[in-house]
Amino acid sequence: MEVELFAGTEAHDSPTPDPESGRFDVFEKVGRLEWDTLLFFYGAMMGIGGLGFIGYLDTASQLLGKYQPRR
């Protein structure tokens, strides 16, 4: 069950490591990744990093800090 959550349902279809060598083929696992999802999150992190670099996030947090809800 946990493997399916991480690697999807096709994780059970992958060949097992060679019992003689005992090696795990990481290149096969990387080749099966969902690249569109990974690139989306990479782009989101780069965008947020860029906004932080130019100071937009700091300005937005200062503006939001001025308007605290009344208690």
C-alpha positions in Angstrom: 0.0 0.0 0.0 2.7 2.5 0.9 4.6 1.8 -2.3 1.5 2.5 -4.4 1.1 5.9 -2.7 4.7 6.8 -3.5 5.4 5.2 -6.8 1.9 4.5 -8.2 0.2 1.3 -9.2 2.9 0.3 -11.7 5.5 -0.1 -8.9 4.5 -3.7 -8.7 5.1 -4.2 -12.4 8.8 -3.2 -12.2 11.4 -6.0 -12.3 13.0 -7.0 -9.0 16.7 -6.4 -8.5 19.0 -9.1 -9.7 19.3 -11.4 -6.7 23.0 -12.2 -7.5 24.2 -8.6 -7.6 21.6 -7.2 -5.1 21.6 -3.9 -6.9 18.8 -1.5 -7.2 18.4 0.3 -10.6 17.8 3.9 -9.7 17.9 5.0 -13.4 14.8 2.8 -14.1 13.0 4.4 -11.2 13.9 7.9 -12.3 12.7 7.1 -15.8 9.3 6.3 -14.5 8.8 9.6 -12.6 5.9 11.9 -13.5 8.0 14.7 -14.9 5.2 17.2 -15.4 4.4 17.2 -11.7 8.0 17.5 -10.7 8.6 20.4 -13.2 5.4 22.1 -11.9 6.7 22.1 -8.3 10.2 23.1 -9.5 8.7 26.1 -11.3 6.6 27.0 -8.3 9.7 27.0 -6.1 11.7 29.0 -8.6 8.8 31.6 -8.8 8.5 31.9 -5.1 12.3 32.2 -4.8 12.3 34.9 -7.5 9.6 36.9 -5.7 11.6 36.6 -2.5 14.8 37.7 -4.2 13.2 40.9 -5.6 11.6 41.7 -2.3 8.0 41.3 -3.2 7.3 38.7 -0.4 8.8 41.0 2.2 6.7 43.9 1.1 3.5 41.8 1.0 4.2 40.5 4.5 4.7 44.0 5.8 1.5 45.2 4.2 -0.5 42.2 5.6 1.1 42.9 9.0 -0.5 46.3 9.1 -4.0 44.9 8.7 -4.3 42.6 11.6 -7.8 41.5 12.6 -9.5 43.2 15.5 -9.9 41.2 18.7 
